[in-house]
Amino acid sequence: MQMNVTTRQLRAFLALAQERHFTRAAQACHLSQPAFSALIRQLESAVGVRLFERSTRQVQLTPEGEDFLAGAQRVLLELDGALDALQARVARQRGRVALALLPSLAAGWLPPVLAGFRAAYPGLDTAVSDQLSEPCLERVRSGQADFALAAVRADTAELQAEPFCSDAFHLLCPRDHPLAAQASLRPRDVAAHPFIHLARHSSVRQYIDAVTHPLALRPVMEVEQLATVGAMVRAGLGVSIVPALTLYQFQDPALALRPLHWKGLTRQIYLVRRRDRGLSVAAQTLHDWCWARRPEAGA
């Protein structure tokens, strides 16, 4: 049997159970006594049993009212707790947001941005996953991340993408390498020297392959991490091409960095989220914070 019981009726019931007096209970609820009495009658009608024994001298709970008391207290306590938690979320005092993004952004751009966010919203917990583009997208698809920053324009039935920032590229070579002093650099100039490649599944590698095709570079090795690229170039084993967003890793007097202005050699970073669901208040807050602090083009 479905009962239509309101929170106003429950609060009136608890007030009367505590005060055992209609006038005092009505005053505690900021109601007139007729309006308060009507709430009690409506509640008893809804549950189908008398909850109070009334006399000219006192008001007492019936046995059914005694049984109902603990349950009513628990319902209102849980409801008030849920409302308080919701209000805290709306006020950005509590919540959790998960972000997936490229390692180049996670290690360089994100830390000061996230530090400012945590200082502004200390009650919002943040989870960060630094992944290559495809794993970032998968975390958004599966709901493990609220949104992602990836080098893939994932406009699908599930995902939507909007441009977030662009990333230029630089040649990385030893300080005393012939390319370090060359006036202008063309793809065939770089192809004349041993090359340290990133893995084929990285977005950096895919951009380089697309721009230099059909020219064949001279790969001497293929590695997973940009830190390894830097170490190999520093050791004189070859040259490489790295994104501008990663240049903080290569501030070394033994290394030289030269900007490359080749047609098509600009990496676009996209903000990717689910199409079928909105962001929580916490996630929208971090989204807006990151958007307002996007890296400058090519920086």
N, C-alpha and C positions, 0 to 999 in steps of 0.2 A: 504494500500500500504506500503510495507516495504522499508525503506530508509537505505542506507549504509553510515552513517555519522560517521566520526572518531573524536576522541578528538583533533588530530592535526588540523583538519579542523575547529573545534569549537574554538580552541585557536587562530588560524589565524584570524577567523572572529571577535573575541573580540578585538584582537590587532588592526585590521583595523578600527573597529568601534570607538576605542579610539583615534587612531592617525590621522585618516582621510587622510592618506598618505601612499602609497604603500611602498616607500623606508624606511620610518621610522618604519612602522609596520613590514617589513621584518627584519630589524635590531633588533627590539625588540624580534623577534622570533628566532634570530640567523640563518636566512635562506638567501639564495640569493633571489633577487627580482623575477627571473623567477620561482624558486621553490615555493615561497610564492604565486605568482599570480596563479600558477597551483592549489594550495590548495583551493583558493577562487573559481576558476572555477569549480573544482570538487564538492565543497559544493553546489554551486548554481545549478549544474546539478543534484545532488542527491535530493535536495528539490524541484526542478522544477520551481524555480522562481528566479528572480534577487534580490539580497539583497543589492546591492550598485549601485548608479548612479555614473558613472565615467565621468570626463571631464578633459581637459588639465590642469585645474587650481585647482580642488578639487574633493574629494570623499565624497559622502553623502549616508546615509542609505535610502533605499526605504521605503515606508510604511510597506511593508512586513518584511524588515530588522529590522525596529523599533519594530515590534511585536515579532520578533524572538529573539531580544536581551535579554530580561529579562529571557526567558526560557533557552537560552544558558548559561547565567551567573549562573542560578540556577543549571543546570545539572553539570557544571564543579565544582561549589562549593561543591555540594553533593559528587561528585566523589573524589575530593581532600580530603574531610573530611573522606570518607570511606577508602581511601588509607592511610591516616595518622593514622587512628585507626588500620588498619591492620598492618602497619609497627610497631606501638607501641606494638601490641600483639606479633609480631615476635621478637621484641627486649625485650620482657618480661617486658614491662613498663605498660601494662594494660591488664586486663582479669579477669576471675572469674573461680574458681574451687571449686567443692563440693566433700567432702570426708565423707564417712560413715564408722564407725569403732566401735569395741567393747568398752563398757564403761571402761573396765580395761586398754585398750590402750589409750583411750581418756583422762582419768584423770591422768595417770602416765607418760607414755612415750611421748605422743603427745605435751603437752604444751611447753617444751623447744625446741623441734624440730620445732614446728610451729612458735615460737618466732624468731628463727634463720631464718626461711624462710621469715617471714614478714619483717625482717630487711634487708635481701638480695634483696627481690623483693617487695618493698612497694606499687607498683602499682597493684599487683595481689590480688584481693579479695578472701578470703577463707571462705567457709561455712562448718561447721562441724556438723554431726549428730551422736550422741552416741546412738547406738542401739544394741540389741542382733543380732545374726548372720542372722537369716531369714529376719528381717526388713532391715538389711544392704543390703542383696542381692536384696530385692524388690526395694530399692531405685536405685540400679544400673540398674535393668531391666527397670524401668520406666523412666530412664534418670534424676532422681532427684540427683543422685550422679555420678561423673565421674568414681570413683572406690571405692572399699571397702576393709577393713581389717576385715576378719571374720574367725570363726573357722569351716568353712564348705568348703570342696573341691567342688566347684560348677562348675564342668566341664559338661556343657550342650550345647544344640544347640545355646542358647543365650549368655551364660557366659563362661569365661575361668578363671582358677585359677592357680596361681603359688605359691609355698611355700614362705612365707615371713619371719617367725621366728618360733621358738618352745618355749614352755612354760612348765616348770616343775611344780610340786605341792609340797605343804608343809602342814604338820599337824599344826593346830592352836589349842592351849589349854591354860588354865590358867598356870601361871608360876609355881604354886605349885602342878600341876596335876601329877599323877603318870607317865603318858606317857612322860612328859617333860624330865624325867631323865632316861628313859628306853634306853638301849644300842642300840637295833634295833627295828624297828617297822614293824609289818606285818599287813595285812588287818584284821586278826582275833583279833589282839590286839586292834585296833581301834573299831571294832564291839562290843567289850565288854563294851563300854561306850556310854552314851547318845550322840546323834549326831545332830548337827544343819545343816540341808540341805538347799541348794539353790533350787529354783523352778525347776520343771522338764524340762521346755523349755530352760533352760540355758545350754550352752555348758559345763560348769564346772560340773554340775550335771550329764550330759550324760556320760562324761568321768569317773566319779567316779562310777556310776552305772555299766558301762561296765567292769571296772577293778575288782570291788568287787563281781560281780555275780559269783556263786549263793549265796555267803555269804550275809546274811541279816544284815544291819546296824540297829541301834536302834534310829530311828529318833524321836526327841521330838517336832520338829517344822520344818516348811518349809517357808523360807522367800525369798524375791525378791532381796534384796540389800546386798552387801558384808559389808557395814557399819553396817547393822543390825546383820549380822553374828558375827562381831567383838564384838559388844555390848553384845550379848547373851553369847558368850564364856567368855567375861570378867566378866559377872555376875555369872559364874559358872553353867550355865544351860546345858552345853554340850561341845563337841569338834567339830571341823570341818576340812575340807580340802580346801585349797585355792590355786589359781595359783600364781606362782612366780611374774608375772607381776603386781600383786595387793599387794605385800608385803609392799609397802609404806603406806598402810592404817592401818597396824597392828604394827607399831613401838611404842609399849606401854610397859613399864616395868612390867605391870601386865600380859602380854601375853608371851607365848613361841611359837617359830616356829621351826619345825623339818623337814628337807627335806625328802621326800619319794622317794625311788628308786624302786618302784613297776613296774613290766613289763607292758608296755602299758600305763602307767600313764604319758604321755607327750602330751600336747595339741599342735597341729599344727595350726598356723595362716596362712591364705592364702590372697594374694592380688587378688581381683576379679574385672574383668572389662568386658565390652561388647565385643563379638566377631565381631560384624558387623560394628563397627565404631572405628576409631582411636581417640586418645586423642587430645584435643586442645593443643596449645603451653603451656597455663597456667597449664592445668592438667598434661601434660607430665613433666613440670618443677617440680611440687609438687611430682609427682610419683618418679622421679629420686632423689629428695631431701630425701624423706622418705626411699627409697630403700638403699641409702648410709648410713642411720642412723638407720638401723634395730636394734631392741634390741638383745643383745647377747643371745645365746641359754640358756634358763632357767633363765635369769636374769631379 
